[in-house]
């Protein structure tokens, strides 16, 4: 019997990679899924690359034999981005961890795709610099680029789109291309950097990234305020943004999420009430000015006290609790799994959306806490999916209701998680058939054999 295409790829790559290309069941299972999405499929093999040259060689062989290849970083994505199709090769970039250069005077750096934001910031700290995009988990920079990640600091510093200056990427046939550069603006050629950021590994595999950096603020202060109603909490957040306060972070948890987080993270002194978590950044005088203005807004919206502190341990404790919200929520219903939503709307429509979604949740009978980056109009529900028959269908219908509300208000089905497989059904409703045709044309032009992360982002054309 002739060897399969994947077996041929393994045979041709073994002299280069040795034991770093494997069909071990345990390793394949680790690469069968990310976080937070229920479907999994084991790849046919896993290859661990250590350089751009190796990625190029791996992709070139996959292209020659028409073997699907799916890039894998830390496996923290939540929409099925890294789940491979049958017979695919999972290409793991987590060993590409060099911080190639830090240009402190120009506030930029260059890193390999497997560097995590935590590792980067640990090295930058002594230089008085940091990289601000903070999605919460142990995500790699390459994966954050691929999904156009953002997080708690996006309200002030923007998303990956605003913080990536350039890339090195391997295209579907193995060619290596460099996009962008170190300059802060350029008016030359097509924006290939912007095209690849957010493409979810469907157009090319990112191996190096040129990033913007920022100076660590002189003063950081954290504040917490609870509210009698969700409406009051959302109104406060919207007013803070509309007043032009240069807030560093602005997060909301509803009372169900607070119930979970108080118990999971042992947050003492708080009630099960809608709560805003805030961070102020700047000079001591500007932070005090921001705090005073926000406290006034909180008072006008019936806030139940307003406490703030410059204590770094307290600030770290609060943000650790915020980042642990996913696991706190899963603890509410043992045996359930989570279906994350990611709706975003213009800031003025946030109150209407969240209050409408609360009613959708009530009608569904499901447990679905709400939290999110309300400073930029983005919020999440983690729908706890019951394990019994029909549980997933009930959760999916709630997800669809939330997306319908967001789209009707001029919003999007995803502010930061991306599409993957989890939100692919919403693409035509959001973008329209003509726009999807253009996206498919770009995909075909750059990946005519369709080997790069097939089945993600773009819905199939129905005959």
C-alpha positions as CSV (number, residue, x, y, z in Angstrom):
1,X,0.0,0.0,0.0
2,X,1.3,3.4,-0.9
3,X,2.0,5.8,2.0
4,X,-0.6,8.4,2.8
5,X,0.2,12.1,2.1
6,X,0.8,12.7,5.8
7,X,3.1,9.7,6.0
8,X,5.1,11.1,3.1
9,X,5.4,14.4,4.9
10,X,6.6,12.7,8.1
11,X,9.2,10.7,6.2
12,X,10.6,13.7,4.4
13,X,10.7,15.9,7.5
14,X,12.2,13.3,10.0
15,X,15.8,14.0,8.9
16,X,15.2,17.7,9.7
17,X,13.1,17.4,12.9
18,X,14.0,14.0,14.3
19,X,11.8,13.3,17.4
20,X,10.2,16.8,17.0
21,X,7.7,15.3,14.6
22,X,5.5,12.7,16.3
23,X,2.4,10.7,16.1
24,X,2.4,10.1,19.9
25,X,-1.3,9.9,21.0
26,X,-0.8,12.0,24.2
27,X,0.8,14.8,22.3
28,X,-1.7,14.6,19.5
29,X,-4.5,14.9,22.0
30,X,-3.0,18.0,23.5
31,X,-3.1,19.6,20.1
32,X,-6.7,18.5,19.4
33,X,-8.4,21.6,20.8
34,X,-8.0,24.9,22.5
35,X,-9.9,26.1,25.6
36,X,-13.6,26.7,25.9
37,X,-14.9,24.9,22.8
38,X,-16.5,21.5,22.9
39,X,-15.4,19.9,19.7
40,X,-11.9,18.3,19.3
41,X,-10.2,16.3,16.6
42,X,-6.7,14.8,16.9
43,X,-4.2,15.8,14.3
44,X,-2.5,13.1,12.3
45,X,0.9,14.3,13.6
46,X,2.5,17.1,15.5
47,X,5.6,19.0,14.4
48,X,7.6,21.3,16.8
49,X,9.4,24.0,14.9
50,X,12.3,25.9,16.3
51,X,12.9,28.6,13.6
52,X,11.3,30.3,10.6
53,X,13.4,28.1,8.3
54,X,11.9,25.0,9.8
55,X,8.4,26.4,9.6
56,X,9.1,27.1,5.9
57,X,10.3,23.6,5.3
58,X,7.4,22.0,7.1
59,X,4.8,24.1,5.2
60,X,6.5,23.5,1.9
61,X,6.3,19.7,2.3
62,X,2.6,20.0,3.4
63,X,1.9,22.1,0.3
64,X,3.6,19.6,-1.9
65,X,1.5,16.7,-0.6
66,X,-1.7,18.8,0.1
67,X,-1.7,18.0,3.8
68,X,-3.6,20.5,5.9
69,X,-1.5,22.4,8.5
70,X,-2.8,24.1,11.6
71,X,-0.5,26.5,13.6
72,X,-0.6,25.9,17.4
73,X,0.8,28.3,20.1
74,X,-0.4,27.9,23.7
75,X,-3.8,26.4,22.9
76,X,-5.7,29.1,24.8
77,X,-8.1,30.3,22.0
78,X,-11.8,29.7,22.6
79,X,-13.4,29.4,19.2
80,X,-11.9,26.2,17.9
81,X,-9.1,27.9,16.0
82,X,-6.5,25.2,16.6
83,X,-8.8,22.1,16.2
84,X,-7.4,20.3,13.1
85,X,-9.3,18.6,10.3
86,X,-8.7,14.8,9.8
87,X,-5.2,13.9,8.6
88,X,-3.8,17.4,9.4
89,X,-0.4,18.3,10.8
90,X,-0.4,20.5,13.9
91,X,2.5,22.9,13.7
92,X,3.6,23.8,17.2
93,X,5.5,27.2,17.5
94,X,5.8,27.2,21.3
95,X,9.5,26.5,21.1
96,X,10.2,29.7,19.1
97,X,10.8,31.8,22.2
98,X,13.6,34.2,21.3
99,X,13.2,37.9,22.2
100,X,15.3,39.0,19.2
101,X,15.7,42.7,19.8
102,X,14.4,45.4,22.2
103,X,14.8,49.0,20.9
104,X,14.2,50.9,24.1
105,X,14.8,54.3,22.5
106,X,12.2,53.7,19.8
107,X,9.7,51.8,22.0
108,X,9.6,48.7,19.9
109,X,10.8,45.1,20.0
110,X,11.0,42.0,17.8
111,X,10.0,38.5,19.1
112,X,9.4,35.0,17.9
113,X,5.9,33.8,17.7
114,X,6.1,31.5,20.7
115,X,7.0,34.2,23.2
116,X,4.2,34.8,25.7
117,X,3.2,38.2,26.8
118,X,4.2,37.4,30.4
119,X,7.7,36.3,29.4
120,X,8.1,39.5,27.3
121,X,7.0,41.8,30.1
122,X,9.3,40.0,32.6
123,X,12.2,41.0,30.4
124,X,11.0,44.5,29.7
125,X,10.2,45.4,33.3
126,X,13.7,46.5,34.2
127,X,13.9,48.8,31.2
128,X,10.7,50.6,32.4
129,X,8.8,49.3,29.4
130,X,5.8,46.9,28.9
131,X,3.7,45.4,26.2
132,X,0.0,46.3,27.0
133,X,-2.2,43.8,25.2
134,X,-3.5,41.6,27.9
135,X,-6.1,38.9,27.0
136,X,-5.6,37.2,30.3
137,X,-4.3,33.7,29.6
138,X,-0.8,32.4,28.8
139,X,-1.2,33.3,25.2
140,X,1.7,33.5,22.7
141,X,2.4,36.7,20.8
142,X,1.9,34.8,17.5
143,X,-1.5,33.4,18.6
144,X,-2.5,36.9,19.8
145,X,-1.6,38.3,16.3
146,X,-3.5,35.5,14.5
147,X,-6.7,36.1,16.5
148,X,-6.3,39.9,16.7
149,X,-6.5,39.6,20.5
150,X,-7.1,42.5,22.9
151,X,-8.2,42.3,26.5
152,X,-8.5,44.4,29.6
153,X,-6.1,47.2,28.5
154,X,-7.6,47.8,25.1
155,X,-9.6,50.7,26.2
156,X,-6.4,52.7,26.5
157,X,-3.8,50.9,24.4
158,X,-5.8,49.3,21.6
159,X,-5.7,45.7,20.3
160,X,-3.0,43.7,18.5
161,X,-4.0,45.5,15.4
162,X,-2.7,48.8,16.8
163,X,0.3,47.4,18.5
164,X,1.9,45.3,15.7
165,X,4.3,47.2,13.4
166,X,5.4,44.3,11.2
167,X,5.6,40.5,10.8
168,X,7.6,37.7,9.3
169,X,5.2,35.0,8.0
170,X,5.4,31.7,6.1
171,X,3.0,31.5,3.2
172,X,1.1,28.4,2.0
173,X,3.8,27.3,-0.4
174,X,6.6,27.8,2.2
175,X,7.8,31.3,1.0
176,X,8.9,33.6,3.8
177,X,7.6,37.2,3.6
178,X,8.4,40.3,5.7
179,X,5.7,42.9,6.2
180,X,5.7,46.3,7.8
181,X,8.8,47.4,9.7
182,X,9.9,49.5,12.6
183,X,8.5,52.8,11.5
184,X,5.2,54.1,13.0
185,X,3.6,54.8,9.7
186,X,4.1,54.0,6.0
187,X,2.2,54.8,2.8
188,X,3.8,52.1,0.7
189,X,2.1,49.0,-0.8
190,X,-0.8,46.9,0.4
191,X,-1.1,46.6,4.2
192,X,0.0,42.9,4.4
193,X,0.5,43.3,8.2
194,X,-3.1,44.3,8.7
195,X,-4.2,41.4,6.4
196,X,-2.3,38.8,8.4
197,X,-3.2,40.1,11.8
198,X,-6.6,38.5,12.6
199,X,-6.4,36.0,9.7
200,X,-6.3,33.0,12.2
201,X,-3.6,31.1,10.4
202,X,-5.7,30.8,7.2
203,X,-3.5,33.1,5.0
204,X,0.0,32.5,6.5
205,X,1.8,31.4,9.6
206,X,3.3,34.2,11.6
207,X,6.8,33.4,13.0
208,X,8.2,36.8,14.1
209,X,6.4,40.0,15.3
210,X,7.6,43.6,15.6
211,X,5.7,45.2,18.5
212,X,5.1,48.6,19.8
213,X,6.1,49.1,23.5
214,X,5.0,51.6,26.1
215,X,6.6,53.2,29.1
216,X,5.4,51.8,32.5
217,X,3.2,54.6,34.0
218,X,4.6,56.5,36.9
219,X,1.5,55.8,39.0
220,X,-1.0,53.0,38.9
221,X,-4.2,52.9,41.0
222,X,-7.0,50.4,41.1
223,X,-10.6,51.1,42.1
224,X,-13.7,49.0,42.7
225,X,-17.3,50.2,42.9
226,X,-20.5,48.1,43.3
227,X,-23.9,49.2,42.1
228,X,-27.5,48.3,43.0
229,X,-28.4,47.5,39.4
230,X,-26.7,46.4,36.2
231,X,-28.2,49.4,34.5
232,X,-26.4,51.8,36.9
233,X,-23.1,50.0,36.4
234,X,-23.3,50.1,32.7
235,X,-24.4,53.8,32.7
236,X,-21.4,54.7,34.8
237,X,-19.0,52.9,32.4
238,X,-20.5,54.7,29.4
239,X,-20.3,58.1,31.1
240,X,-16.7,57.6,32.0
241,X,-15.8,57.0,28.4
242,X,-18.0,59.7,27.0
243,X,-16.4,62.2,29.5
244,X,-13.0,61.5,28.0
245,X,-11.3,60.0,31.1
246,X,-8.1,58.3,30.0
247,X,-8.9,55.2,31.9
248,X,-6.4,52.4,31.9
249,X,-8.9,49.5,32.4
250,X,-12.6,49.4,32.9
251,X,-14.2,46.0,33.5
252,X,-17.7,45.0,34.6
253,X,-18.9,41.8,36.4
254,X,-22.6,41.3,36.9
255,X,-23.9,39.9,40.2
256,X,-23.8,36.3,39.0
257,X,-20.2,36.6,38.0
258,X,-19.4,38.4,41.3
259,X,-21.0,35.5,43.1
260,X,-18.7,33.1,41.3
261,X,-15.5,35.2,41.6
262,X,-16.0,36.1,45.3
263,X,-16.0,32.4,46.1
264,X,-13.4,31.2,43.7
265,X,-10.9,34.0,44.2
266,X,-11.8,34.7,47.9
267,X,-12.6,38.3,47.4
268,X,-13.5,39.5,50.8
269,X,-15.6,42.6,51.5
270,X,-17.7,42.4,48.3
271,X,-21.4,41.6,47.7
272,X,-23.1,39.7,44.9
273,X,-23.8,42.9,43.0
274,X,-22.8,44.4,39.6
275,X,-19.3,45.7,40.0
276,X,-16.9,47.9,38.1
277,X,-13.1,47.3,38.3
278,X,-11.1,50.3,37.2
279,X,-7.4,51.2,36.7
280,X,-6.0,54.7,36.5
281,X,-2.6,55.4,35.0
282,X,-0.4,58.5,34.7
283,X,1.4,61.0,36.9
284,X,0.4,61.2,40.5
285,X,-1.5,64.5,39.8
286,X,-3.3,63.1,36.7
287,X,-4.3,59.9,38.6
288,X,-5.8,61.9,41.4
289,X,-7.7,64.1,38.9
290,X,-9.0,60.9,37.1
291,X,-10.1,59.4,40.4
292,X,-12.0,62.5,41.5
293,X,-13.9,62.8,38.2
294,X,-14.8,59.1,38.2
295,X,-15.9,59.2,41.8
296,X,-18.2,62.0,40.9
297,X,-19.7,60.0,38.0
298,X,-20.1,57.0,40.3
299,X,-22.0,59.1,42.9
300,X,-24.3,60.4,40.2
301,X,-25.2,56.8,39.2
302,X,-26.0,55.6,42.7
303,X,-22.7,53.8,43.2
304,X,-22.4,52.0,46.6
305,X,-19.1,53.5,47.7
306,X,-15.9,54.0,45.8
307,X,-12.6,52.6,47.0
308,X,-9.3,53.0,45.3
309,X,-5.7,52.2,46.1
310,X,-2.2,52.5,44.7
311,X,-1.2,49.3,46.6
312,X,0.4,47.0,44.0
313,X,-0.6,43.8,45.9
314,X,-4.3,44.8,46.1
315,X,-4.2,45.8,42.4
316,X,-2.7,42.4,41.4
317,X,-5.2,40.5,43.5
318,X,-8.2,42.3,41.8
319,X,-6.9,41.7,38.3
320,X,-6.0,38.1,39.1
321,X,-9.6,37.6,40.1
322,X,-10.8,39.2,36.9
323,X,-8.6,37.0,34.8
324,X,-9.8,33.9,36.7
325,X,-13.4,34.6,35.9
326,X,-13.7,31.8,33.3
327,X,-12.7,29.2,35.9
328,X,-14.8,30.8,38.6
329,X,-17.8,30.5,36.4
330,X,-17.2,26.8,35.5
331,X,-17.2,26.2,39.3
332,X,-20.9,27.3,39.5
333,X,-22.2,24.2,37.7
334,X,-19.9,21.2,37.9
335,X,-20.3,19.0,34.9
336,X,-21.2,21.8,32.6
337,X,-18.9,23.3,30.0
338,X,-18.7,26.9,28.8
339,X,-19.8,28.5,25.6
340,X,-18.3,32.0,25.4
341,X,-20.0,34.9,23.7
342,X,-18.0,38.0,22.6
343,X,-20.5,40.7,21.4
344,X,-19.4,44.3,20.9
345,X,-21.4,47.4,20.1
346,X,-20.8,51.1,19.9
347,X,-20.4,52.4,23.4
348,X,-23.7,54.3,23.4
349,X,-25.6,51.0,22.7
350,X,-24.0,49.0,25.4
351,X,-26.7,49.5,28.0
352,X,-29.5,48.5,25.6
353,X,-27.5,45.4,24.6
354,X,-26.6,44.1,28.1
355,X,-30.1,44.7,29.5
356,X,-31.6,42.9,26.5
357,X,-29.2,40.0,26.9
358,X,-30.1,39.7,30.6
359,X,-33.7,39.2,29.5
360,X,-32.6,36.6,26.9
361,X,-30.7,34.7,29.6
362,X,-33.7,34.8,31.9
363,X,-35.9,33.3,29.2
364,X,-33.4,30.6,28.4
365,X,-33.3,29.3,31.9
366,X,-29.5,28.9,31.6
367,X,-26.8,30.2,33.9
368,X,-24.7,32.7,31.9
369,X,-22.8,35.4,33.9
370,X,-21.9,38.6,32.1
371,X,-18.6,40.4,32.3
372,X,-16.4,42.3,30.0
373,X,-14.3,45.2,28.7
374,X,-17.2,47.6,28.9
375,X,-14.9,50.6,28.2
376,X,-14.8,49.7,24.5
377,X,-18.3,48.3,24.3
378,X,-17.3,44.6,24.5
379,X,-18.7,42.1,26.9
380,X,-18.9,38.4,27.4
381,X,-21.3,35.8,28.7
382,X,-20.0,32.4,29.6
383,X,-23.1,30.2,28.9
384,X,-22.9,27.1,31.1
385,X,-24.0,24.3,28.8
386,X,-26.0,21.5,30.6
387,X,-24.6,18.0,30.0
388,X,-28.1,16.5,29.2
389,X,-29.5,16.0,25.7
390,X,-30.5,19.3,24.2
391,X,-28.2,21.4,26.5
392,X,-25.9,22.5,23.7
393,X,-28.8,23.5,21.4
394,X,-30.3,25.6,24.2
395,X,-27.0,27.3,24.8
396,X,-26.4,27.9,21.0
397,X,-29.9,29.5,20.7
398,X,-29.0,31.9,23.5
399,X,-25.7,32.7,21.7
400,X,-27.6,33.4,18.5
401,X,-30.0,35.7,20.3
402,X,-27.1,37.7,21.8
403,X,-25.5,38.0,18.3
404,X,-28.7,39.1,16.7
405,X,-29.1,41.9,19.3
406,X,-25.5,43.0,18.8
407,X,-25.8,43.1,15.0
408,X,-29.1,45.0,15.2
409,X,-27.3,47.7,17.2
410,X,-24.5,48.1,14.7
411,X,-22.2,45.7,16.5
412,X,-20.2,42.5,15.8
413,X,-20.4,38.9,16.9
414,X,-16.8,39.0,18.1
415,X,-14.8,41.9,19.6
416,X,-11.7,39.8,20.4
417,X,-12.1,36.0,20.4
418,X,-12.2,35.7,16.6
419,X,-14.2,33.4,14.4
420,X,-12.5,30.0,14.2
421,X,-15.3,27.4,14.0
422,X,-17.3,28.7,16.9
423,X,-18.7,31.8,15.2
424,X,-18.5,30.9,11.6
425,X,-22.3,30.8,11.2
426,X,-22.5,34.5,11.9
427,X,-20.1,35.7,9.2
428,X,-22.6,36.2,6.4
429,X,-25.2,38.0,8.7
430,X,-22.5,40.4,9.8
431,X,-20.5,41.0,6.6
432,X,-22.9,40.1,3.7
433,X,-22.3,37.7,0.9
434,X,-20.3,40.1,-1.4
435,X,-17.8,40.8,1.4
436,X,-17.4,37.0,2.0
437,X,-16.8,36.5,-1.7
438,X,-13.9,39.0,-1.5
439,X,-12.5,37.2,1.5
440,X,-12.7,33.9,-0.2
441,X,-10.9,35.4,-3.2
442,X,-8.1,36.6,-1.0
443,X,-7.9,33.1,0.7
444,X,-7.7,31.4,-2.7
445,X,-5.1,33.8,-4.0
446,X,-2.8,33.2,-1.0
447,X,-3.6,29.5,-0.3
448,X,-5.0,28.0,-3.6
449,X,-4.8,24.4,-2.2
450,X,-6.6,25.4,1.0
451,X,-4.1,23.8,3.3
452,X,-3.8,26.6,5.9
453,X,-6.2,26.0,8.8
454,X,-9.1,24.8,6.6
455,X,-12.6,25.1,7.9
456,X,-12.0,28.2,9.9
457,X,-13.4,31.7,9.6
458,X,-15.1,31.5,6.2
459,X,-18.3,29.5,5.8
460,X,-18.4,27.0,2.9
461,X,-20.1,27.9,-0.3
462,X,-23.3,25.9,-0.5
463,X,-24.0,24.5,-4.0
